[in-house]
Amino acid sequence: MAILLVLLYAFLSNPTTVLSAASAPFIPQDNFLIDSGADNAATSPDGRVFKTESQSTQFLKAQDDFKVSIPSADVPSPIYLTARIFVHEATYSFHMTRPGWHWIRLHFFPITNNVFDLQKATFSVTTDKNVLLHTFNVNNTNQAILKEYLVNITDPQFSIKFVPQKNSAAFVNAIEVVSAPDTLITDTATNLSPMTNFQGLPSYAFQTVYRVNMGGPLITPANDTLGRTWVTDEPYLKNKNFAKSVTVAPSVVKYPQGGSPLIAPQMVYASVVEMADANVNQPKFNVTWNFEVDVAFGYMVRLHFCDIVSKALNNLYFNVYINENMAISDLDLSHTMGALATSYYKDIVVNSSMMGHGLSVQIGPSNQGSGDLNAILNGLEVLKMSNTVDSLDGEFGVDGRKEESGSNRGTVAAVGFGMMFGAFVGLGAMVLKWHKRPQDWQKRNSFSSWLLPVHAGDTSFMTSKNGSQKTTLGLGRYFSFSELQEATKNFDSKAVIGVGGFGNVYLGEIDDGTKVAVKRGNPQSEQGITEFQTEIQMLSKLRHRHLVSLIGYCDENSEMILVYEYMSNGPFRDHLYGKNLPALSWKQRLEICIGAARGLHYLHTGTAQGIIHRDVKTTNILLDDNFTAKVSDFGLSKDAPMGQGHVSTAVKGSFGYLDPEYFRRQQLTDKSDVYSFGVVLLEALCARPALNPQLPREQVNLADWAMQWKRKGLLEKIIDPLLVGVINPESMKKFAEAAEKCLAEFGVDRPTMGDVLWNLEYALQLQEAFSQGKAEDESKPSATAVAAAVTPTASSNSENLPVPAESQVPAEVSAIDQHSGTAMFAELANLNGR
């Protein structure tokens, strides 16, 4: 009992860390292990049993295939002693029990046989979406080869297809399709250059290129609950004299609260490379590792740290460089983690344009602080990222699409664009001209801009500074390139206020000092051009005070630039958490949510067909000088279906906000936006991210966590502490009810945005009445007084309602108008009794 009390005291006195022993091993829900060509069950060195040939026939569809085997060989596992050879296309199909991340591991060993010389076998391997191998062969090796991938599977049926080249064959010795933890890859990482957030990692597939244990021994799958192999770092060290290895007992390593030992085993963090006493004149030097990679692809580099060398806190400050670019500056692990010997990792995305001749990682001491001149690195993972045609090998996609081949693809896009939008002929030519330029076809992160175009049907235009006028086809003012150069001080890097897949966004000043946001197209962005075209397609349909406004454009000298109003207070999210900005009052948060709801309601109902935003989140709700909320970013938007309940489409959006029904069925409706908006409401109430993998498992997903407390009737225990005591309980109750309805599992059970808007307006009126009552010596007014205080005037209500095209108010808006008036009293009558 005494020992238990000591351990409990140690845990409570340092809540930032937990003992790793408390974590159970990961048990995959999907676990397909196939030993191709095997007649007897084979057990891998880590104890996993693979299915035999007879047990796996249900998964394989092939013709004229052969199984071969040998009694023994110098291979790491018996699964390499058998193989199946395909002379025609063959497909393995698996029924998945859960969506999410999965390991795909393909094992190859060219067994000598009388059927086909596997040294010469050349073939491709694809999934339903991704190219894993293109014209692959073993390249005259007699070694076992493992190809490991991490893919986000969203369909219940998953297939792996082997396609031999003409007059050749394909083969495989073993296949693994195994669930991976959801926390293994989160939604965001950090761009190497410029140093910005990279979002949308779940939309990529990954291939493990290197997994290295710095300063420690080889780690086999037997010592990693996820079946991973970690090799030693010595072969990659540029100068071994600069590096020194340090190891401790694995039990010394702690994981942060909410952290997971599944990210990397203790053995990775229990060894480290630090700077050695290299007897050099300059004590500040770098330890360097060099890696060969395919420079045509981008990579996610995961860096693992654990300070097991320091004797005291705040004594180790160091920098990390990737390809000679600063990746992490002035890292103080003891400050970051609050303790020594505690695991930490950082994900850095390296664009293909920055690959040079390979990949180098360096660590060196920082100028910050007065501690030891030292730097450390415990582990490193290098994951290749799929390109724009979802390939991990070569430039062709599953459907034969080529990565960027020049003018053909741009011509097709422009012709289709012109047919759909004849009014945009001039701008379509601009898109085509820009799209024909040489492009780096590496996929970028999805563009979450500060900007959103509006109504292109407005044919008004402005006169440029030099007095010239040019028709703008409803896109506002035409700017010359020189005007925008002057406005942005020649696109000064210091003026960058946003970075995305389309390009950089610059703060500029035009004419009499009016501030604008200037979005300049990047010719290296393939995903950006697609999203740009989507935004343009919406221009003819949208006009609303709660959508960010387009001012004009420029298409001079093959430039593609859009100019928008400047949203000085930035994203809603920045005012809720993470930026140390002054806190918003509950009334301000309600008004912002109401403004965003009005914008979304207009999208759904204010045009003949309706528009589904598909990426509703707090970073896409922007605030102007007066904190008026405006919805932004139409890069992922879709026209709502006419005459049917949904539009079938691939899953797009941001994790944490994704409608689970849309995720499961890939059927998009306007109720998907309603679900996402429900998450936004909870962010406003709780002031925390939609997903936070650093928290304990039950708290990672805000929607799930908050609804658990809501069902207990204890939601007030997890709200933003700054709201405690100032939020009206009835206002919070009505607000929470609206969020809960938005988050219903099935879309049919969710309210329309019009209904959500009504509930939020009601919550605001309750809060205003509460605040007025407190101002009057907190005397509790009668039901009649409250009703009079909260009754909205006709003028204020009509001013704030969505204004669809040419004053044609949808029926749903009229219904809300009724709710906002006399219909409100039915609920207000019971206000005092609640």
C-alpha positions in Angstrom: 0.0 0.0 0.0 2.9 2.4 0.9 4.4 1.8 -2.6 1.2 2.6 -4.3 0.9 5.8 -2.3 4.4 6.8 -3.3 3.7 6.1 -7.0 0.5 8.1 -6.8 2.2 11.0 -5.2 5.0 11.0 -7.8 2.3 11.0 -10.6 0.3 13.8 -9.1 3.4 15.9 -8.4 4.4 15.8 -12.1 1.2 15.4 -14.1 2.9 16.1 -17.4 4.3 12.6 -17.6 3.0 9.1 -17.1 4.6 5.7 -16.8 4.7 4.0 -20.2 3.9 0.6 -18.5 0.3 1.8 -18.2 -0.1 1.6 -22.0 -1.5 -1.6 -23.5 -0.1 -3.0 -26.7 -2.0 -2.0 -29.9 -4.4 -4.7 -31.1 -5.3 -4.1 -34.8 -9.0 -4.5 -35.8 -8.0 -5.4 -39.4 -5.2 -7.9 -39.4 -4.7 -9.8 -42.7 -1.5 -11.7 -42.9 -1.0 -13.9 -46.0 2.0 -16.1 -46.7 1.6 -16.5 -50.5 2.2 -20.0 -51.8 2.5 -21.6 -48.4 1.0 -25.0 -47.6 1.9 -24.8 -43.9 1.4 -21.9 -41.5 4.4 -19.7 -41.0 5.2 -17.7 -37.9 7.3 -14.5 -38.2 10.0 -13.8 -35.7 7.7 -11.4 -33.8 5.2 -14.2 -33.2 2.6 -13.4 -35.8 1.0 -16.3 -37.7 0.4 -15.9 -41.4 -2.4 -17.6 -43.3 -1.6 -20.5 -45.6 -2.5 -20.8 -49.3 -5.7 -22.7 -48.6 -6.8 -20.1 -45.9 -6.2 -17.1 -48.2 -7.8 -18.3 -51.5 -10.9 -16.3 -50.6 -8.9 -13.1 -50.9 -7.3 -13.8 -54.3 -8.7 -13.5 -57.8 -6.2 -14.7 -60.4 -5.6 -17.0 -63.4 -2.6 -19.0 -64.5 -0.8 -18.3 -61.3 1.8 -20.6 -59.7 3.1 -21.2 -56.2 6.8 -21.9 -55.6 8.9 -22.6 -52.5 12.3 -23.5 -51.3 13.3 -25.4 -48.1 15.7 -22.8 -46.7 17.5 -19.5 -47.4 19.3 -16.6 -45.7 16.1 -14.6 -45.0 14.8 -12.9 -41.9 11.5 -14.8 -41.8 10.1 -18.1 -43.1 7.4 -16.1 -45.0 10.1 -15.5 -47.7 10.5 -19.2 -48.4 7.3 -19.4 -50.5 5.9 -17.1 -53.2 3.1 -16.9 -55.7 3.8 -15.9 -59.3 1.3 -14.2 -61.6 1.6 -14.1 -65.4 -1.7 -12.1 -65.6 -3.3 -9.4 -63.6 -4.2 -10.6 -60.1 -6.1 -9.0 -57.2 -6.2 -9.5 -53.5 -9.4 -8.1 -51.9 -10.1 -7.5 -48.3 -13.2 -6.5 -46.4 -12.3 -3.8 -43.8 -13.9 -3.6 -40.4 -12.9 0.0 -39.7 -11.8 3.0 -41.7 -8.5 4.8 -41.0 -4.8 4.3 -41.2 -3.5 0.8 -42.3 -0.1 -0.6 -42.8 0.4 -2.3 -46.2 3.5 -4.4 -46.2 4.7 -6.3 -49.3 7.4 -8.9 -48.9 9.6 -10.0 -51.9 12.4 -12.5 -52.3 13.3 -13.9 -55.7 13.1 -17.6 -55.1 14.9 -19.7 -57.7 12.4 -21.9 -59.5 11.5 -23.6 -62.8 8.5 -21.4 -63.6 10.0 -17.9 -64.0 13.2 -16.1 -63.3 12.1 -13.7 -60.6 15.2 -11.7 -60.9 13.8 -10.5 -64.2 10.2 -10.1 -63.1 8.9 -6.6 -63.8 5.5 -5.5 -62.5 3.4 -2.8 -60.9 1.3 -2.9 -57.7 -1.6 -0.6 -57.1 -4.5 -0.2 -54.7 -7.9 1.2 -55.6 -6.5 4.7 -55.3 -2.7 4.6 -55.0 0.2 3.4 -57.1 2.6 1.6 -54.7 5.1 0.2 -57.2 5.5 1.1 -60.9 7.6 -1.3 -63.2 9.3 -2.7 -60.1 11.9 -5.5 -60.1 14.3 -6.7 -57.5 17.3 -5.3 -59.4 19.4 -8.5 -59.3 19.4 -8.7 -55.5 19.4 -11.9 -53.5 18.1 -10.1 -50.4 14.6 -10.1 -48.9 12.9 -6.8 -49.7 10.1 -5.2 -47.6 8.0 -2.4 -49.0 6.0 -0.7 -46.2 3.2 1.8 -46.8 0.8 3.7 -44.6 -2.5 4.5 -46.3 -5.8 6.0 -45.1 -8.5 3.5 -46.1 -12.0 4.9 -46.3 -13.9 2.2 -48.3 -15.1 -1.1 -46.7 -13.5 -3.0 -49.6 -9.8 -2.7 -50.2 -7.9 -4.3 -53.1 -4.2 -4.8 -54.0 -3.6 -5.4 -57.7 -0.5 -7.0 -59.2 0.0 -6.2 -62.9 2.9 -7.9 -64.7 4.6 -6.1 -67.6 4.1 -7.6 -71.0 6.0 -10.9 -71.4 7.0 -10.8 -67.7 5.5 -11.8 -64.4 4.6 -10.5 -61.0 5.2 -12.2 -57.7 4.8 -11.7 -53.9 6.0 -13.7 -50.9 3.8 -12.3 -48.3 1.2 -9.5 -47.8 0.2 -7.6 -44.7 -2.9 -5.3 -44.4 -3.0 -4.3 -40.8 -4.8 -1.5 -38.9 -2.6 1.3 -37.6 -3.4 3.7 -34.7 -5.3 6.8 -35.7 -2.8 8.9 -33.7 0.1 7.8 -35.8 -0.5 10.5 -38.4 -2.4 13.6 -37.4 -3.9 16.3 -39.7 -1.1 18.8 -39.5 2.6 19.1 -39.7 5.1 22.0 -40.2 6.3 23.1 -43.7 10.0 23.3 -43.9 10.0 26.5 -46.0 8.1 28.7 -45.5 7.7 27.7 -41.9 3.9 27.4 -41.8 1.3 24.8 -40.9 0.8 22.0 -43.4 -2.7 20.6 -43.3 -4.4 17.6 -44.8 -2.0 14.8 -44.1 -4.8 12.1 -44.1 -5.3 12.8 -47.8 -1.9 11.4 -48.6 -0.5 7.9 -48.7 3.0 7.3 -47.3 5.9 4.9 -47.9 8.5 4.3 -45.2 11.9 5.1 -46.7 14.0 5.2 -43.5 13.3 4.5 -39.9 16.4 5.1 -37.8 17.3 4.6 -34.1 20.0 7.2 -33.4 22.8 5.9 -31.1 21.1 2.6 -30.4 20.8 -0.9 -31.7 18.7 -2.4 -34.4 15.1 -2.7 -33.2 13.1 -5.6 -34.8 9.3 -6.0 -35.0 9.5 -8.2 -32.0 10.4 -5.1 -29.9 7.8 -2.8 -31.5 4.1 -3.4 -31.0 3.4 -2.0 -34.5 5.8 -4.5 -36.2 8.3 -1.8 -37.3 12.0 -2.1 -37.9 14.4 0.6 -36.7 17.9 0.5 -38.1 21.1 1.9 -36.7 22.2 5.4 -37.8 26.0 4.8 -38.4 25.7 4.1 -42.1 24.2 7.6 -42.6 26.5 9.7 -40.4 28.6 12.0 -42.5 31.4 12.3 -39.9 31.4 9.7 -37.1 33.9 11.7 -35.1 31.4 14.4 -34.6 28.8 12.1 -33.0 28.6 10.4 -29.6 26.1 7.7 -28.6 24.4 7.7 -25.2 22.0 5.0 -23.9 20.0 4.5 -20.7 17.6 1.8 -19.5 14.3 2.0 -21.5 12.4 2.2 -18.2 13.9 5.7 -17.7 11.9 7.1 -20.6 8.5 8.7 -19.9 5.7 9.7 -22.3 3.8 12.9 -21.9 0.3 12.9 -20.6 -1.9 12.1 -23.7 1.2 10.9 -25.5 1.4 7.4 -26.9 4.2 4.8 -26.8 2.8 3.7 -30.2 4.5 6.7 -31.8 7.9 5.1 -31.1 8.9 2.4 -28.6 10.9 3.3 -25.4 14.1 1.8 -27.0 14.1 4.6 -29.6 14.0 7.3 -26.9 16.5 5.4 -24.6 19.3 6.0 -27.0 20.6 9.3 -28.4 23.3 10.8 -30.6 24.8 14.0 -29.1 27.7 16.2 -30.2 31.1 14.5 -29.5 34.3 16.2 -28.3 35.6 16.2 -31.8 38.8 18.2 -31.0 37.8 21.0 -33.4 38.7 24.6 -33.2 35.1 25.7 -33.5 33.0 24.1 -30.6 29.8 24.9 -32.5 29.5 22.3 -35.2 26.7 20.2 -36.6 26.2 16.5 -36.6 25.0 15.4 -40.0 23.1 12.4 -41.5 22.7 12.0 -45.3 20.0 9.9 -46.9 19.4 9.0 -50.6 15.8 9.6 -51.7 13.8 10.0 -54.9 13.9 13.8 -55.2 10.8 13.9 -57.4 8.6 13.4 -54.3 7.9 15.3 -51.1 8.6 13.7 -47.7 7.4 13.9 -44.1 10.3 13.8 -41.7 9.5 12.8 -38.2 12.1 13.7 -35.6 12.1 12.0 -32.2 13.7 13.6 -29.1 14.2 12.7 -25.5 16.6 14.5 -23.3 18.4 11.7 -21.5 21.8 13.6 -21.4 21.0 16.7 -19.3 21.5 16.8 -15.6 19.2 19.8 -15.0 16.3 21.6 -16.7 16.8 24.4 -19.2 20.4 23.5 -19.9 20.1 22.2 -23.5 19.1 24.5 -26.4 19.7 23.4 -30.0 18.7 23.7 -33.6 17.7 21.2 -36.2 18.2 21.7 -39.9 16.9 19.8 -42.9 18.6 20.3 -46.2 20.4 23.3 -44.6 17.1 25.0 -43.8 16.1 25.7 -40.2 13.5 23.1 -39.2 13.4 23.6 -35.4 14.9 26.7 -33.7 16.1 26.9 -30.1 14.5 23.7 -28.9 14.5 23.3 -25.2 13.0 19.9 -24.5 12.8 20.4 -20.7 10.8 23.6 -21.2 8.6 22.0 -23.9 7.9 18.8 -22.0 8.2 20.2 -18.5 10.6 17.4 -17.5 13.7 15.5 -18.6 13.7 12.0 -20.2 10.3 12.6 -21.7 9.5 11.7 -25.3 8.7 14.4 -27.9 8.4 14.3 -31.7 8.0 16.8 -34.5 6.7 16.3 -38.1 8.3 18.4 -40.9 7.1 18.3 -44.5 9.8 18.8 -47.1 8.6 19.8 -50.5 10.1 18.1 -53.6 11.5 21.5 -54.8 13.7 21.5 -51.7 15.1 18.0 -52.0 18.2 19.0 -54.1 20.3 15.8 -54.4 19.0 14.1 -51.4 18.0 14.6 -47.8 20.3 15.8 -45.0 19.4 16.2 -41.3 21.7 18.2 -39.0 21.7 19.1 -35.3 23.7 21.8 -33.7 23.8 24.1 -30.6 21.7 27.2 -30.4 22.8 30.7 -29.5 19.9 30.8 -27.1 20.6 30.3 -23.4 23.8 29.7 -21.4 23.7 25.9 -21.1 25.8 23.2 -22.7 27.0 23.5 -26.3 25.2 20.3 -27.3 22.5 18.9 -29.5 20.7 15.6 -29.6 18.5 13.4 -31.8 17.0 10.1 -30.7 15.2 8.8 -33.8 14.2 9.7 -37.4 11.6 8.5 -39.8 11.5 9.5 -43.5 8.1 8.9 -45.2 7.6 9.5 -48.9 4.3 11.3 -49.7 2.1 10.5 -52.6 2.0 13.0 -55.5 -0.9 14.7 -57.3 -2.0 11.5 -59.0 -1.8 9.5 -55.7 1.4 7.6 -56.8 4.3 6.6 -54.6 6.4 5.4 -57.5 6.6 7.2 -60.8 4.4 9.8 -62.4 1.3 7.8 -63.5 -1.8 7.2 -61.4 -4.0 4.2 -61.1 -6.2 5.4 -63.9 -3.3 6.2 -66.2 -3.2 9.9 -65.4 0.2 11.5 -65.7 1.6 13.9 -63.1 1.9 17.2 -64.9 2.6 16.7 -68.6 2.3 20.3 -69.8 -0.3 21.8 -72.1 -2.7 18.9 -72.7 -4.1 18.9 -69.2 -4.4 22.6 -69.0 -6.2 22.7 -72.4 -8.8 20.2 -71.3 -9.4 22.1 -68.1 -9.8 25.4 -69.9 -12.1 24.0 -72.6 -14.4 22.4 -70.0 -14.3 25.5 -67.9 -15.3 27.7 -70.9 -18.2 25.4 -71.8 -19.6 25.6 -68.2 -19.0 29.3 -67.8 -19.2 31.2 -71.0 -19.2 34.5 -69.1 -15.7 33.7 -67.9 -14.0 33.3 -71.2 -11.3 35.9 -70.5 -10.5 34.5 -67.0 -10.6 30.9 -68.4 -7.9 32.0 -70.9 -6.0 33.4 -67.9 -6.2 30.0 -66.1 -5.1 28.2 -69.3 -2.2 30.4 -69.9 -1.0 30.1 -66.3 -1.6 26.4 -66.2 0.6 25.8 -69.3 3.6 27.1 -67.6 6.2 24.5 -66.5 5.1 23.1 -63.1 6.5 21.2 -60.3 3.8 18.6 -59.9 4.4 17.9 -56.2 1.2 18.0 -54.3 0.9 20.8 -51.7 -1.3 21.2 -48.6 -4.9 22.2 -49.2 -5.3 26.0 -49.4 -7.1 27.4 -46.4 -6.9 31.1 -47.4 -8.0 34.2 -45.7 -10.1 34.9 -48.7 -13.3 34.1 -50.5 -14.6 35.4 -53.8 -18.1 36.8 -54.1 -20.9 37.6 -56.6 -19.5 37.7 -60.1 -22.8 38.7 -61.5 -22.2 42.2 -60.3 -20.9 43.9 -63.5 -19.6 47.0 -61.8 -15.9 47.8 -62.1 -13.5 50.3 -60.8 -11.0 52.5 -62.6 -7.4 51.6 -62.2 -4.8 54.2 -60.9 -3.6 55.0 -64.4 -7.1 55.8 -65.5 -7.5 52.8 -67.8 -10.6 50.7 -67.7 -10.9 47.1 -68.6 -14.0 44.8 -68.6 -13.8 42.4 -65.7 -16.5 40.0 -66.5 -18.1 40.6 -63.1 -14.8 39.9 -61.2 -14.4 43.5 -59.9 -11.5 45.8 -60.7 -8.7 44.8 -63.1 -5.3 45.5 -61.6 -2.1 45.8 -63.6 0.8 43.8 -62.4 2.8 46.9 -61.6 0.0 48.2 -59.4 0.1 45.0 -57.3 3.9 45.1 -57.2 3.6 48.6 -55.7 0.8 47.6 -53.4 2.8 44.7 -51.9 6.3 46.3 -52.1 7.3 44.0 -54.9 5.7 41.0 -53.1 7.9 41.4 -50.1 8.2 38.3 -48.1 7.6 40.3 -44.9 4.1 41.1 -46.3 3.1 37.4 -46.4 0.0 36.9 -44.3 -0.9 33.4 -45.5 0.5 30.5 -47.4 -1.4 27.7 -49.2 -1.5 25.3 -52.1 -2.5 28.1 -54.5 0.3 30.4 -53.4 1.2 33.2 -51.0 -1.2 35.8 -49.7 0.3 39.3 -49.3 -1.0 42.3 -47.4 -1.1 45.2 -49.7 -2.3 48.8 -49.9 -4.0 50.3 -52.9 -5.1 53.8 -53.9 -5.7 55.9 -50.8 -4.2 53.3 -48.4 -7.0 50.7 -48.5 -5.6 47.5 -47.2 -6.2 44.4 -49.3 -5.2 40.7 -49.4 -3.4 39.8 -52.6 -3.4 36.1 -53.5 -0.7 35.3 -56.1 -0.9 32.0 -57.9 2.1 29.7 -57.6 2.7 27.9 -60.9 4.1 24.9 -58.9 0.8 24.2 -57.3 -1.4 21.6 -59.0 -4.0 21.3 -56.2 -4.1 25.1 -56.0 -5.3 25.5 -59.6 -8.1 23.0 -59.1 -9.3 24.8 -56.0 -8.9 28.2 -57.8 -11.2 26.9 -60.6 -13.7 25.8 -58.0 -13.7 29.2 -56.3 -14.2 30.9 -59.7 -17.1 28.7 -60.5 -18.9 30.0 -57.4 -18.3 33.6 -58.2 -21.5 33.9 -60.3 -23.7 32.6 -57.5 -22.6 34.3 -54.3 -23.2 37.7 -52.7 -23.6 38.1 -49.0 -22.3 40.3 -46.2 -21.0 37.2 -44.3 -18.8 36.0 -47.2 -15.4 37.6 -47.8 -15.5 40.0 -50.8 -13.5 39.8 -54.0 -12.2 43.2 -55.1 -10.5 42.4 -58.4 -7.9 40.4 -60.3 -4.8 40.5 -62.6 -3.9 38.2 -65.5 -0.9 40.1 -66.9 2.3 38.4 -67.9 0.9 35.0 -67.2 0.3 36.0 -63.6 -2.9 34.7 -61.9 -3.7 37.0 -59.0 -6.8 37.7 -57.0 -7.4 40.7 -54.7 -9.7 40.4 -51.7 -10.8 42.6 -48.8 -8.4 42.4 -45.9 -9.7 40.6 -42.9 -7.7 42.4 -40.2 -8.6 40.2 -37.3 -7.8 36.9 -39.0 -9.4 33.5 -38.3 -11.9 32.9 -35.5 -9.7 30.1 -34.2 -6.8 32.5 -33.4 -9.1 34.3 -30.9 -10.1 31.1 -29.2 -6.8 29.4 -28.5 -3.2 29.2 -29.5 -2.3 32.8 -30.2 -2.6 34.5 -26.8 -5.0 37.2 -28.2 -7.4 39.0 -25.9 -10.3 36.7 -25.0 -13.7 37.1 -26.7 -16.7 37.6 -24.6 -19.5 35.1 -24.8 -21.7 37.7 -26.6 -18.9 38.2 -29.2 -18.6 34.4 -29.7 -22.3 34.1 -30.2 -22.4 37.0 -32.7 -19.5 35.4 -34.7 -21.2 32.0 -34.8 -24.5 33.7 -35.9 -22.7 35.6 -38.7 -21.0 32.4 -39.9 -24.4 30.5 -39.7 -26.0 33.3 -41.8 -23.3 32.9 -44.4 -23.7 29.1 -44.5 -27.5 29.3 -44.5 -27.2 31.6 -47.6 -24.9 29.1 -49.3 -27.4 26.3 -48.8 -30.6 28.2 -49.7 -29.7 31.5 -51.4 -29.0 30.2 -54.9 -31.2 28.1 -57.2 -29.1 24.9 -56.7 -27.4 25.6 -53.4 -23.8 25.1 -52.4 -22.1 22.8 -49.9 -19.0 24.4 -48.4 -17.3 21.0 -47.4 -14.6 22.6 -45.2 -16.4 24.5 -42.4 -13.9 25.1 -39.6 -12.8 27.9 -37.3 -9.8 28.8 -39.6 -12.2 29.4 -42.5 -14.3 31.9 -40.5 -12.6 35.2 -40.7 -13.1 38.4 -38.8 -12.9 42.0 -40.0 -12.2 45.2 -38.1 -15.5 45.0 -36.3 -15.2 41.2 -35.6 -17.9 40.6 -38.2 -17.7 36.9 -39.2 -17.3 36.0 -42.9 -17.0 32.5 -44.3 -14.0 31.9 -46.5 -12.3 29.3 -48.7 -14.4 27.6 -51.4 -11.6 25.4 -52.7 -13.5 22.2 -51.7 -17.0 23.4 -52.3 -19.6 21.4 -54.3 -22.9 22.4 -55.9 -25.8 20.8 -54.0 -27.6 18.0 -55.9 -30.8 18.9 -57.6 -33.6 16.3 -57.3 -31.6 13.9 -55.2 -30.5 13.7 -51.6 -26.8 13.7 -52.0 -23.8 13.9 -54.3 -21.4 11.0 -54.3 -17.8 12.2 -54.1 -14.4 11.4 -52.5 -14.1 12.4 -48.9 -12.5 15.8 -48.5 -12.4 18.2 -45.6 -10.5 18.5 -42.3 -10.3 15.8 -39.7 -12.1 16.6 -36.5 -14.8 18.3 -38.5 -15.7 15.5 -40.9 -19.3 14.3 -41.0 -19.1 10.6 -40.0 -21.9 9.7 -42.3 -20.1 11.3 -45.3 -16.9 9.6 -44.2 -18.6 6.2 -44.2 -20.7 6.5 -47.3 -18.9 9.2 -49.4 -22.3 10.8 -49.9 -22.2 14.5 -49.4 -25.2 16.7 -48.3 -25.7 20.1 -46.9 -26.0 18.3 -43.5 -22.3 17.6 -43.7 -21.7 21.3 -43.3 -24.1 21.3 -40.4 -22.1 18.6 -38.6 -18.9 20.6 -39.1 -20.5 23.7 -37.8 -21.5 21.8 -34.7 -17.8 21.2 -34.0 -17.2 25.0 -34.6 -19.8 25.7 -31.9 -18.0 23.5 -29.4 -14.7 25.2 -30.2 -16.3 28.5 -29.4 -17.7 27.1 -26.1 -14.6 25.1 -24.9 -11.8 27.1 -26.5 -9.8 24.1 -27.7 -9.0 22.4 -31.0 -11.4 19.9 -32.7 -8.6 17.3 -32.5 -5.8 17.3 -30.0 -3.7 14.0 -30.1 -1.7 15.1 -27.1 -4.6 14.6 -24.8 -5.8 11.3 -23.3 -7.6 9.1 -25.8 -11.1 10.0 -24.5 -10.4 13.7 -24.9 -8.7 13.7 -28.3 -11.9 14.3 -30.3 -13.7 17.4 -29.1 -17.1 16.4 -30.5 -17.1 13.0 -28.7 -15.7 14.4 -25.5 -18.0 17.3 -25.2 -21.1 15.3 -26.0 -20.2 12.8 -23.3 -20.3 15.7 -20.7 -23.4 17.1 -22.3 -25.3 13.8 -21.8 -24.2 13.8 -18.2 -25.6 17.3 -17.8 -22.2 18.6 -16.8 -21.1 20.5 -19.9 -20.3 23.6 -17.8 -17.3 21.7 -16.4 -15.4 21.7 -19.7 -16.2 25.1 -21.0 -13.6 27.9 -21.5 -12.7 28.9 -17.9 -12.9 32.5 -19.0 -16.6 32.1 -19.5 -17.3 30.7 -16.0 -19.6 33.1 -14.1 -20.3 35.4 -17.1 -22.2 33.1 -19.3 -25.9 32.8 -18.8 -26.7 29.1 -18.1 -29.8 29.2 -20.2 -27.9 30.8 -23.1 -25.3 28.0 -22.8 -28.0 25.4 -22.6 -29.7 26.6 -25.8 -26.3 26.9 -27.5 -25.3 23.4 -26.4 -28.6 21.9 -27.6 -27.9 23.5 -31.1 -24.4 21.9 -31.2 -25.7 18.5 -30.1 -28.4 18.5 -32.8 -25.8 19.5 -35.4 -23.7 16.5 -34.3 -26.4 13.8 -34.8 -24.9 10.7 -36.3 -27.3 10.7 -39.3 -27.8 13.7 -41.5 -31.6 13.3 -41.6 -31.6 13.9 -37.8 -29.6 17.2 -38.0 -31.3 20.6 -38.3 -31.0 22.9 -41.3 -28.7 25.9 -41.0 -31.8 28.0 -40.8 -32.9 26.1 -37.6 -29.4 26.4 -36.2 -29.4 30.2 -36.9 -32.7 30.6 -35.0 -31.3 28.7 -31.9 -28.2 30.8 -31.9 -30.1 34.0 -32.2 -32.3 32.9 -29.2 -29.1 32.0 -27.2 -27.8 35.5 -27.9 -31.1 37.2 -26.8 -31.0 35.1 -23.5 -27.4 36.3 -22.9 -28.3 39.9 -23.5 -31.2 39.7 -21.2 -29.0 38.1 -18.6 -26.3 40.8 -18.9 -28.9 43.6 -18.7 -30.3 42.0 -15.6 -26.9 41.9 -14.0 -26.4 45.6 -14.8 -29.6 46.4 -13.0 -28.2 45.3 -9.6 -28.8 41.7 -10.8 -32.4 42.0 -9.9 -34.4 39.2 -11.5 -37.0 40.7 -13.9 -40.4 39.3 -14.5 -41.2 37.1 -17.5 -42.9 40.1 -19.2 -39.8 42.3 -18.7 -37.5 39.7 -20.1 -39.7 39.1 -23.1 -39.7 42.8 -23.8 -36.0 43.0 -23.4 -35.2 40.2 -25.8 -37.8 40.9 -28.5 -35.8 41.9 -31.6 -37.0 44.8 -33.6 -38.1 44.3 -37.2 -35.4 46.7 -38.5 -32.5 45.0 -36.7 -33.7 41.5 -37.6 -34.1 42.3 -41.3 -30.7 43.9 -41.4 -29.0 40.8 -40.2 -30.8 38.2 -42.2 -29.2 36.7 -45.3 -29.9 38.6 -48.5 -30.1 36.2 -51.5 -29.9 37.4 -55.0 -32.3 40.3 -55.9 -34.2 40.1 -52.6 -35.7 36.7 -53.4 -35.9 35.5 -49.8 -36.2 31.7 -49.6 -39.1 30.2 -47.6 -36.8 29.0 -44.9 -35.6 32.5 -44.3 -39.2 33.7 -43.9 -39.7 30.9 -41.3 -36.7 32.1 -39.3 -38.1 35.6 -39.5 -41.3 34.3 -37.8 -39.2 32.5 -35.2 -37.3 35.7 -34.4 -40.6 37.5 -33.7 -43.7 36.4 -31.9 -42.8 32.7 -32.1 -40.0 33.4 -29.6 -42.5 34.1 -26.8 -43.6 30.5 -26.5 -40.3 29.6 -25.1 -39.7 32.8 -23.3 -42.9 32.3 -21.2 -41.1 29.7 -19.2 -37.9 31.5 -18.8 -38.3 32.2 -15.0 -39.2 28.7 -14.3 -36.0 27.2 -15.7 
